[in-house]
Amino acid sequence: MTEVKIIKQEENGIAFFEISNEMLKVRMTNLGCHILSVFAPDKNGVLGDVVLGYEDVTDCYRDDSCMGAIVGRVANRIGNASFVLNGKTYPLKANCGRHHLHGGEKGFDRQIFDYKIVDNGIRFHYHSSHMEEGYPGNLDLDVTFLLEGAKLSILYEAETDRDTILNPTCHIYFNLSGKRENISAHRMRIQADEIACVDGEGLAYGEYLKVENTPFDFRCMRELGNALGAEHIQLKNAGGIDHSFLLSGQEDVIELYHRESGRRLLISTDMPVVQVYTANFLAGGCPGKGGAPYDNRAGVALETQFVSNSIQIEKEPKVILRKGQKMQSRTDYTFACITDEG
């Protein structure tokens, strides 16, 4: 049975929640829908926190790592901080060099959401006003977090009163060791035959790379440290992995495994892409849990979404949400333990 409770309600409107059952315990807040902790058992039944997070969630206002947050309106980069929709150019804030990143200076990750407790979870709602952060249309976004057994599900629903672009995701950084070590020994599998190439500024520019015979071939389980230690121009451009993997399925398309703890994470999604980010520039940020800042490679973000920079590189950009349409999406995160190498 899943229990949902409010841990704390502050005067500034920020609330803290715990969703738990006999399998998992999830702590989160309505500030940016940040997932603060996910406690999952290891092969010995010992609970460990398997996600990164801030020491103080309000550090998100001065830190760009988006740890555990819902980001948007558009996740990832938009080239030269502008886009064209229906023949009109919309300028955006350049908050990543020349480019726009994760919705701007005050994206979804820094907004306080309304909330309602529902069966097995919480539904969060945010109204994004027309031209907020430069995006057209009044947008209503619902993000529902449900816990059923060892599965945490995130459901997205959105509508707009005029054509706009939308690409929300959950920016969770996973570390299945319980953060006892970096992610080098983690093994990963992704059902993806191609990645979107990026330039030296991390921007997807419209070329795609077959993963075969490259460090990006995770079609079979592969150690992250092995891949990150390889020589490849795409690793150099991004400072590691920070690429859109084009998924070739929906069920259990992503697997992350840590042998020592036995923890395994399976991700299923109806989104076409997972953006894999190996925390290439995490060092020097705000304090993490326990007060110490995180180092690079402290976690790996697995962000289900549309392809990065879709509005500029796709002939029919999937990020466009038309007036009268409804955006709906679901991603499931299922935790398990195994004792062999998997």
N, C-alpha and C positions, 0 to 999 in steps of 0.2 A: 504494500500500500504506500502511495506517495503522499508525503506531508509537505505542505507549503506554509511557511510562516514568515511574518515580518519581524526581523531582528531589531531594527532601529528605524525611527522616522525622525529626521532632522527638520528644524524650522525652515531651512532653505529649500525644502521640497525633496531633498535627496532621501531615498529610502533604501534599506538593505534587506535582503531576503535570503531564505534558505529553502531549497527544494531537496527533499531527501527520501530515500527508501532503504531497503536492506542491502542494496547493491551499490548505490552512489550517493554522494552528497554534493550539492552544487550551491555555491554562494554567489550572489550577484546584486546589482544595484540598478535603479532606474536612471542613473546618470550615464548616458550613453549605452545603456543595457550592458555594462561591463560585466563579464563573467569573472568574478574575483578568485574563485577557487573551484576545482573539481577534485574531490577526494575519491580515489578508486583503489581497490585492493590489489596488492601484488600476489605472487604465487603462494605466499605464506599467509595470506589473508590480512596483511597489514595495510591500513589505509595510508595513502600518500597523496599530496597535492600535486597534480600532474599538469598544471597550467601556470604560466608566469602572470604576475600582476604587480600593481603598484603597492608600496607601503601605505600610501594615502591616495585614495581614488581621485581626489581633486588635483593630484599632480598631473592628471590628463590635460589640464588646461595649459600646462607649460612643457609638455612632452609630446612628441609626435609619433611615438611607437604604437599608439592605439591598442595597447595590450588588453585583449579580451572584449573589445568594444564592437558594437555595430557601427560600421562606417558607411558614409554616403553623403550627398546623394549618390555620388559615383566613386566606387572604390578604385584605388590605384591611380595611375597618371592620365592626364589629358594633356596632349602636346601643346606647348606654347600658350597654355592657360586660356584657351578659347575653343569654341565649337560652333559649327553652323547647323542650324535646324530650320527646315522650311524656308531656306534662303536667307535667314537672318543670322548674323554673327553675335554670339553671346560671350563677352569677355568674362574671365574668371580670375580669382586671386592666384598669382604665381607664388606658391608656398613650398615649392621643391625646385629650387633653381629657376629655370624659365617656365617650369611646368606646374600644373595644378595637381594636387594629391589629396585623395581621401575626403573630398567634399569641401576643402578649403580651411580657412582659419577657425571656423566654428561649425564643423560638420556634425553629423549625427552623434559622433563619439563624445561631444561636449554639450549635448542637449539633455535636458531633464524630460523624460517620457512620463506620460500618464500610465497608470497600470490598473489591472483588474486580475484578481486571483481566479483561476479557472480550475477545472478538474485536472489534476496531475501537473499543474504548472501556473504560469503567469503570462498574461497578454499585455504587451506594452504598446502604447500608441503615441505617435508624434505627428503634429501638424506642421509641415514646412511651408512657410508662406511664399507666395509668388515673388521671385527674384531674390530669395534668400541665398546668400553666397553666389549670386549671379545666375541661378537656375530658374527657368520660367515655370509657371504653374503653381497653384496651390496643391500640395501633395499631402495625402494622408497615408501614413505608413503604420501598419500593425506588425509587430514581431512577437510571436508566441513561442515560449520555451516550455517544452513538455518533457517530463521524466517518467519513463515506463520501464521498469526493470533496470537493465544496464544500458539503456538507450536514452540519450539526450537528443531531442529533436528541436530544430529551429524552423519555424514556418513564417514566411514573409508574405504579406498582402499589401498592395498599394494601389491607389487611384489618384488621378489628377484631373483638374478642370481645364487643362490645355496641354498640348503636346509638350513633352519634356524628355529628359534622359534620366535613367535610374539604374544603378548597379550596386545595391547594398550587399554587404557581406559581414560575417563575424570574424574579427581579427584575433582569434585565439592563438597564442603561442603554446604549443605542447612540449612537455618534457616528461616522458613516461618514467624516467628514473626517480621522479619525485624531486628533481633539480639537484640530485647529488653529483651530477656530472653534466657535461655539455652533451650535445646531440650527436657527436661523432659516431658513437657506437649504436645509435638507433638504425634500424633497418626499415626501408620503405619500399612499397610497391604501389605503382600508379598505372591504371589502364589508360595509357596515352601513347600515341604513336608520334605525336608532334608537339613542339613547343613554339610559342611566339618569340621571335628573336628580339633583343633589346639593344639599343646603342649604348654608348659610354655614359649616358645620363640615365640609364635604366628605363628608357621609353621604348615601348613596342612600336615598331615602325612599319609593319605590314609584311614582313618576310617570316617564313616558318621553316623550322628545322626538323627533319626526321630524327628521332632519338636514337635509332639503331647505330651502334658503334660510336656513341658519344657518352659523356658522363651523365647525360640526362635520361638514359635508358633505365627506367625503373619498372619495366614490364614484368620483371622477376624481382624478388626481394634483393635489395642492394644496400650496403652500408653507406650512410650519408658521408661519413668521413672519407671513405674511399672515393666517392664521386667528387667531393669538394677539393680533394687533393690533386685532382687531375689537371692537365693543361688544356684549356679550351678558351677561345676568344669570348664565348658567351659567359663563362664563369668570370673572366677578367672584367668584362663590361659591367656586370652586376655586382662584383665583389663577392660572388658566391652564387647561390641559386635565388633568383627573384623573377620567376618566369611563369607565364600562363601555360599550363599543360592542358592540351585539348583532349578531353575525356572521350573514350570510345564505348562507354557503357554508363549505367546508372547505379547498379547494385554493387556494394562493396568495391567501389572503383579505386579507393585509396586505403592503404593499410600501413600502419606505423607499429613497429615492434621493438621492445627493449628486452633483450634476452635475460639479463641479470635479474630484473624484477619480474619477468614473465608477463608484463602488461602488454596488451595488444589493443589497438584502436582501429576499427573499421568504419569508413565513411561512405555513405550512400547519398546521392544527390540527383536532382533533376536539372541542375545547372550544367552548362556545357564545358566548364573550365574549372580547374583548381589552380589558384596562384600559390606556388610554393615559395616561401621566403625563409631563408635559413639565418635570420637575425644577423645580417651582415654588418649592420651599423647600429647595434643596440647599445654598445659600450658608451659610457658617458652620459647616460640618461638619468632620469629621476630614480630615487631609491626604490628597490624592489622589496619584496616581502622580507622581513627581518632587518630592513634598513640599508642593506648593501645593494649597490647598483648591479645590474646584470652585465655580463660580458657578451661579446659577439658569440654566436652559436649557442647561446643559453637555451634556446627553444627553436621550434620550427612552426611557422604559421602555415596552415592549410586552409586557404580561403576559397570557398566555392562561390563562383560568380560568372559573369560574362568576361570575354577576353579583354585584357587591358587595352585602353585607348581605342575601344571598339568604335566610337563615334567617328574616328579619323581613319581607321584602317579597314573596316568592313564595308563591303558594297551595300549591304543591308544591315545597318548596325542594330544589334539585338538590344542595345541599351535604350532605344527609343520607346517610350511609353506614351501612347496616344490617348487623347481625351476620349473617355468612354470605355477604354480598355481597363482590364484589371491584371496587375502583375501578381502572380502567385508562384511560390517556390518553397521547396522543403529540402533540408539537409539533416541526415541522421548520423549521430556519433555513437557507436556501440563499443563498449569496453568489455574486455575479456582477459583471461589469464591463461597462458599455456606454459608447459614445462620443457618442451623441446625447442628447437631452433625455428620452427614454423616455416 
